Amino acid sequence: MAERSRRTGKIVGVLIAAALVIVALQAGGILDKLLSENAGGPAPATIMEAPAIDREAAGEIALRLGHWTWNSHQAWALANHGKETAPDSLFAKNKIRMGFVRIEDIPVQINALVSFAQGFKAGEANPADGVHFFTIMGDASGWVLNDTNKALKGVDPVFQAEIVGFGGFSAGEDKLMGPPAWKQDPQAARGGLVAGVPADGDWNVMIYWCVQNDVPFNSDKRLYDPGALNFLQTENYIKAAEVYIAGQPVELTFKEDGKDFQGKTVKKGERGFVAITGSVTWTPGDKNIADQRGGLVSIASTREYSEQMPQYIVGLKQWNDRNQSAVIRMLASVFAAADQIKAAAPGLKSGAIQPRAAADVRWTAAGFAQQIFGSEDQEYWYKYFDVVTIADKQGLQVEIGGSAVSNLEENLRYFGLAGGENQGRIMYERFAKLAMQYYPDFMESYAEWSSVFNPVYVQGVKKNYPELIKS
């Protein structure tokens, strides 16, 4: 599998230099009215009410999605029937020709949307360059949307990115891995050294776990703090696993008197070698650790933090405004595919559906996912869609994998559109505040939730596809 990084190049130097202070997190505020567009540019005013669309009269449109190799995309794959839109697929029935572009680097994702925006600015109704949408983990959406909007303003001052919905969740695969002792007593993590990508979704899992368990965290790469959990920056989540697997200690300057990896005392200000004792990663990084070295278990993951990481769909607001029918039809296709995958679960559990048989939609979706990902095989994506417990190389029981697909009802609930709390806003603000608190030089502020999420499209699916309402 190709290596990937879920953070901008700009973030690296800034994040490392910042010292973290664990703070109590509170999510507050209410959902404001949608911001209206400024005059000028190619965008009409934002439509506040979900439009009615004529599904039969709609013309066919070609769309492109920049995606990760992330099992939560299985509904997308099923809706298209693989890499190319099949005539009998859900996308085809909704007059969408969907193209998938594997982009596993956030700066490249942003550049792809900027290329699309440049074509739109030049007068192209449906630009041929770039992507119409890209997917991103919800807990990082604050700084990702911040950087995307800065880039889009270079094309047109009124251009901005928006979230239109989500097609799935991380449901266990994104995690902090550490020794079993950390699971039994979080304070045992003090003095540990975790490898990973700063501000990645897995990093967010670790930070939130530290906050909840009062574990001090040190992000200063220049120093090793024996009284805190320390962090070693890697290029991507695969490297985060590889450096642990290699087992090579890292030389660091000690912030306070402490012990090196051999148990020898190192004085404050002196340099000593420290073992890497943890990793923040996701599948297949977790499986690589289990298979190749072992010794780590899941300390915290998106299985416990189940609302943290929706697979947000981000697009250009001004293009979306002009093509609301297409956006609604796209979401309806993904939600309908999610319903099909979910419908197989009871039958698989009861034995009424045989695993990997023709009636197993989960198996079919995994095969289509393998086609759009272009890596591993159908069995791999099928098996690790669920959390699977395996024995690692040292005999420890380790949880691997875990993703979910999401339908219309889950979108309505998560965004507070069916009553109840707006979890989307809560998670957005929680992790945006983390970024501001820890990295003020990188992220001085974040946009209001009401300006980054547009409920028109999820509401539009509800209005125009009543068959997707199950209760």
N, C-alpha and C positions, 0 to 999 in steps of 0.2 A: 504494500500500500504506500502511495506517495506520502512523504512527510508533509505536515501542515502546521500552520501557526495561526492562532485566532487573535492576533493583536497587531496594531500598527507598528511600523518601524519607529515612529516618533516616540512611542510610549516607553521603549526599552530603557533609554538612559534616564528618563525622568522617574520611572517607577522604581528603579533600583536605588536611586539617590534618596528616596523618601523614607523616613523612619515612621513606622506605623505606631499609632496609639490606639489601643482597643477602646472603642466607645460603645455606649448603648445605642441601639438603633430604634428609631421610631418612624413609622410611616404615617404621614398625615396629609391633610388637604382634601379637597373635593374635586370632582370632575367638572372642569370649567366648560364653558361653551366653546365650540370649535372656532378657531381663529379664521376670520375671513381673509381672503387674499388681497394683497396690495394691488392698486391699479397698475396697468401696464403688463407687458410680457404676454405670453401666449395662453395664460390660464384664465378661465372664467371663474366666477365666484364659486366657492365651495357650496355644494348642495347639502343642506342640513338634513333633509328628510330622505330616507331610502327610496330610490326610484322604482317604479314599476317597469319591467322590461318585457319585451315580446320575444320569448324564447324561440319561437318558430321563425320569426322574421329576421332574427339576428344574423349578420353576415359572419363568415368564417374569418378568424384572425389568428396570426402566428404570434406566439409568445415565447420568451426564453427565461429560464430560471437558473441563476447561479446558486449552486447547492454544495453542501458538504457531503462527505462520505459518512452519513449519520443515519442510523436505522429508523429514525423518526420520519424519514422521507418515504416510507413504504407506501403510504396512501397516494403520494404523487406518482410513484412508479406504477401502482395498480391502475390509477386513473388513466394512465397513458398506454398501458400494456407494453412497458419497456422503453427503450431509447427513442423509438419512432412512434408517433401517434397511430395506433391501429384503428381501422374503420369502425370497429365495434366497441371502441373504448368509451369511457365516460367523457373524456375530453372531446373526442370526435362528436359524440352525441350533443354536446354543448357548443359545438362549432369552434373548438379551440385546437390549434396545432401547437403542441408544446415541445419545446426544445430544451434539453438539459445540458448545462455547462458546469462541469465540476471545477469549482473554485474554492480552494482551501486556504485562503489567505485574505484577511479583511481588507488590506489596502488594494488588492486586486479586485475584490468585490466592489469596493467603492469606485475604483477607476472604471469598472464595467458599467456601473450606473451613470457615471459622469459621461462616458462615451455615448450612452443612450440619450442623455439629456442634451448633449451637444447637437445630436441629430434632430431632436424635437425642437430645439431652439432655432435650428436652421430651416424649419418648416416641414420636416418629415412627419407625416401623420403617424406612422408606425416605423420608427428608426430601425435600420438594419444592423447597426453596430451596438455592441454592449449587450446588456440584459435588461429586461423589463422589471425584474424582481430579483432579490437575493434573500436567502434565509440566514438567520442569525439567532444565537441563543439569547433568550429574553433577559437574563441577568446582566448581560453586557450591552444591552441596547442603548443605555444612556450615553456612554462614550462613543459607541459606534455611530449612532444617529448624530451625535455632536460633530464627529469628524466628517461624516457624509454630508451634512448640511454646509459645513465650511467649504467643502470641495464643490458642491453644487452651486454655491453663491458665486463661484468663479465663472460659471456659465451664465447665470442670470440671477440678479439679487433676490428675486421672488421665489426661485426654485427651492424646494425642500423635499426631504424624504419623509415617508410616513409608513406606519405599520397598518396593514389591512386585515390581519388575522393570523392564525397559526394552524399548522397542519399536523403537529405532533408535540411530543415532550421527550426530554431525557428522563428516564425512569429508573435510574440506577447506575448507568454506565459511567457517568461523570463523577469522579470521586477523589477523596484523599485516602491514600493507602499508607499504612504504617505498621509497626510491630504490634502484635496482639496486646502488649502491655498498655498501649495508648487507648485501646478499646476499653480495657478494664479500669484504667485510671487516666483521664485526660492530662493530668498534671505530669504524668510520665513523659509527655511529649516535650517538656522543657529540656533544652539542649539538643533536640533533634534537628536534623537538616533535611529539608524536603526539596526535591527537584521538580521544576515545572515552569510554566509560562506565566509571567505576571499578567494579572487582570483577565486571565482565561476563566471560563466557566468553572473549571475544576479548582482553580485558585480561589474563586468566590466560595465554593463549598468549604474549602479549608479555612478561609477567613471567618466565615459565618460560624463554623464549628468552634474556632478559637474564641469568638465573641461569646457564644453560648456557654462555654466551659471555662471562661476566665483564664485562658492560656495566653500569655504575652507573646507577641509576634514581632520578629525583627526582620526587616527586608533589606537592611543595609549590607550590600554584598562585600563591603570592605571589612566587616567585623563579624566575629562569631560570638554570640551571646549565650553563655552556658545556662542562663536563667530563662531563656525564651525559645520558642520554636523559630528556627532559622530557615532561610530560603535561598536556593541556588537556581539562578535563571538558566533555562535551556531554550533552544530554538523553537521547539514544538513538543507536543505531547508524547511523541514516539521517543524523542531524545530524553524526555523526563523518565521514561522507563529504562532506556538503554544505559544511562549513567548509573542508575541503581544496580542494574544487572551486572555491569562491569565491575562493581565493587571497589573502585579506586577511591581512596580518601582524597579530600580537597584541603589544600593549605590555606588557612585563614588567620587573620590577626584576632587575638582574643580580646573581647571588650572587658572581661573580668577574668579573674583567676578561674581555671577550669581544667577539665581532663581531656586529653586527646583520645584518638580512637583506640589507643593501646592502654589507656588508663593512666598515663603519665601526666603529672601536673604541668600546666602551662600558665605562666604568669600573665597578668594584664599587660597588654601592649606587645607581647611576644607572639610569634607565629607558631602554629601547630597544625597537625593534620586531623581532620574531622571526617568521620564516615557519613556517607549519605544513607539516611535511615528511613526515608519516605519518598513518596512520589504523588503528584497530582496529575492524573491522566484519565483517559477513557478508552474504551474498546477500539482496537485490540491492544493498547498499551498495557491494560490490566492483565490480559491473558498472557502477553509476552513475559511479564514479571512472574506470573504464576508458573509458566512452563519452563522458563530458562534459569531462574534463580530461586524464587519463592521467598518465604519469610515475612511477607506483608499481607495484611487483610484489609478489608474495606472499613475504614474508621468512620467515615461519613460520606454520603452520596446523595444523588438526586432521587434515590429511592425514599430516603427519609425527608429530604427537602423537595417534596414532590411538586410544589408549585413554582419552583425557582426557574426552570429552564424550558419554557415553551419555544417551539421552533417558529419564531416570528418571520413573517413575510413582509419585506420592505420594498417599496417602489417609489417612483417619482410622483408626488402629489398632483402636479399639474397635468401629467399624462393621464393619471387615474381619473381625474375629474372629467376629462373628455371621453373616457372610455369605461364608464361605470358598468355598462352591461358586460363587457369582457371580463372585468375584474370579478364581478359577481358570479358569472358563469364559471370562471376558473376556480373560485373558492367552492362553489357548489359541487364541482367535479371531485375535488379533493375530499370534501366532507362526505360525499356519497361513498367514495372508495373507503374512507375510514370506517363508515358504517358497515360495509361488507366485511372488512377485516375483523371488526369487533363482533359481528354476528357469528363468526366461526368459533369464538372462544368457548361458549357453553357446550357446543357439540364436541369439541376437542377434549374438554374437561370430563364430560360424561362418557366419552367413548363412542358417541353416536357418529362422530366424524373421525376417520382414521388419519393420523398424522401423515402428511406428505401424499395423501391420496388426492384424486381429482377434485373432491369436494372441499378440500382444505384450502380456503382462500389465503390463509397465512402463507402456505407453501408457494402458491402462485405469486403472491406479492413479493416474497423473498427472491424468487427467480427474476422478476422484473427489476427489483432493486439492484441485484447483481449486475444487470445489464447497464443501468444508468451509472452505477459506481465504477464498473470496470475493474473490480478487484475482488479477491477472495472467491467464494463460490456460493451457490444457492443454499447449501446446507449451513454454511457459516452464518449468513444473514438470518436464516430461519431460526437456528438454535439460539443465537445471542440477542434476538429480539426481546426475549424474556430474560430476567435475571436467572443465571444458572450457577449453582454451587459446584465447584470442582476442587479436587485435591491438588495442591501445588507441589512443586518439586521437593519441598520439605515435609509434605504430608499435612499441611494446614488446609482447612476448608475455606475457600475464597469465593466470594460472589463476583461474577463476571457478567457484563452486558446489562441490558435493560433499557428499552425504549417503548414509546407508545405513539399511536396515531390519534388524531383528535377530530371530532365531528362538529356539526353546527351547535348542538346543545352545549358542548364543552366550551366553545367560543363564547356563547351567550352568557354562560355562567361565569367564566373566568373574567370577562370584561364588565361584569356587573350589569349586563343588558337584560337579565332575567330576574332582577332583584338581587339583594345581597351585596356583599362587598366587591369592589373592583380589584381583584387580585392582580390584574395587569398593572394598574397604577401603583399598588402597594409594592410589588417587586421592582418595578422600574425605579421608583423613588428610593427604595432601600439601597439598591446597589449603585445608583447614581450618587447617593450620599457617601457611600463607601469610597468611590473613586475620588470625589471631591475632598473628603476628609484625609485620605491617605496620599493623594497625588494632586495637590492644589495647583502646581505648576503645569500639570497636564490638562486638568479639567477644572476651570475656575467656576463654571456654572453648568446647569443642564436645562434643557427646554422643558416647559410645562407638558405634562402628560397629554393634555387636551390638544396640543399642537403636533404631537408625534403619533398618536393613534387616532384613526378615522373610523368611527363605528358604522359609517354609512354602508360599508360593503358587507359586513356580517349581518347587519339589519336587512340589507338588500336580499341576501340569501334567504333569510327567514320570510320575507315578504313574497318572494317570487318562487320559492321552492318549499311550500308547506309540507310536502311529503317527507322532508328531512327532519321535521319536528316529530319526535318519537313519543312524547308524553305531554 
